[in-house]
Each structure stands twice: as structure tokens, then as C-alpha cells.
Amino acid sequence: MKCSSCSRFSVSIVKKQVMAITGLLLCGFLVTHLLGNFLIFKGDHAFNLYSHTLISNPFIIPVEIVLLLIFLVHLFLAVQLTWENKAARPVGYFMKKNTGRGATFASNTMPYTGIIILVFIIYHLINLKWGPHYSISYDGVEMRDLYKLLIEYFASPLNIALYEISMLAVGLHVSHGFWSAFQSLGFNHPRYNKSLECFSTFFGVAIALGYMSLPIYCYLQGAR
């Protein structure tokens, strides 16, 4: 019985570590994707050329498959661990006590922000990646005009609102998830914990504000 409990505990630790690693990889994707999207501020030529170069890369499909697998593993483990935690404590506490372990609004809402992110990704892919196809040519090279698509898409205040709410969820999710990932991987020292927690919050805010600036810019460009 005792060995069985130890085995389940070890498996749970491994799951949390894999979830942490996949989460950090997804954080890396958020940063690189945002930096690429920032080229939209330089105009249609820079942004369309960047997106065309990215899409035309022969490794883009393998990379997208790997990224999808990372996301699915992260999602699967998140659901499984949440379910296991609830099953291990089927009756909620009569009164929550402040244990000093740092429970926050971001940590308490991780499942809900995760659901918002999942719905957003599906909606985002349908409307943008697989959305209307406009063409444009630069120096005789024809490519997809994603710049025009974004200007058109974010001309709608509703689309802007949905995007901004989703990015708030992303920022909130990673503001806790980034710190939590390092905790799961064993990075836990009183000297560095507070600094890591502050950086995690900064990271979440920076990601949210960075992405939230994009639709506003597109709306202003379309309003000219």
C-alpha cells in the first residue's frame, strides 16, 4: 500500500515536470511569435515578407506538428492533474486558510484561463490562418497579404474585444505558469523565489500588453 502510494506520487511528479517543460516551451513560442508579429508596426512589406519567409520554409510543417504535440501534451496533463487533484480531495475545505504558499487569483483561475486560451486558439486559426486569402506582389514575388487580412479582421470592435480578453487570459495564465514551471522542476530557493515570482508577473504583463497592442494598431491603420 505504501509502495503504491509512493509510485503514484512519483508518477505525479513526472507529469508535473513534463507539464512544466512543455509550458516553458510554449512560453518561448509566445515570445518568438510576438517578436515576429511586431514587424506589423513596420508596415505591410516587412510583415508580409516575414510571414511569407516563415510559411515558405520547408521545415514549417514539422515545426507546427511538434508545436501541436507540445500543446496537446500540456493540455492533456493539465486536465489529468486537475482531475487527479480533485479526486484526491473530493470534498472541498469548509474554510480556506492562508498557508503562505502564495495562492493568487492567477493560480486559482488557471483552469479557466486555460479554457479561454484553447477556445481562442481554435477561433484564431479558423479566422486568420485559414481565413480569407489575399495576394500581393513585391519585386515580382507573389505572397499572401496577411497584413490586409489583419487590418480587415480588426476593423471589427467585437474581434478586437475578443482578442484583448483572450490576451488578458494568456497574460494571467503565464504569469503564474512560468513561476510554477520552475517550482515543478525543483527550482525552489528562498533567495531566488521572490525574484522569480516578480519576473513571472512581469513576463505575463509584457506578453499580454505586447499582443494587445497589435489589434489596436491594426484598427487605427484601418481607420485612416
Secondary structure, 3 states (H helix, E strand, C coil): CHHHHHHHHHHHHHHHHHHHHHHHHHHHHHHHHHHHHHHHHHCHHHHHHHHHHHHHCCCHHHHHHHHHHHHHHHHHHHHHHHHHHHHHCCCCCCCCCCCCCCCCHHHHCHHHHHHHHHHHHHHHHHHHHCCCCCEEEECCEEEECHHHHHHHHCCCHHHHHHHHHHHHHHHHHHHHHHHHHHHHCCCCCHHHHHHHHHHHHHHHHHHHHHHHHHHHHHHHHHCC
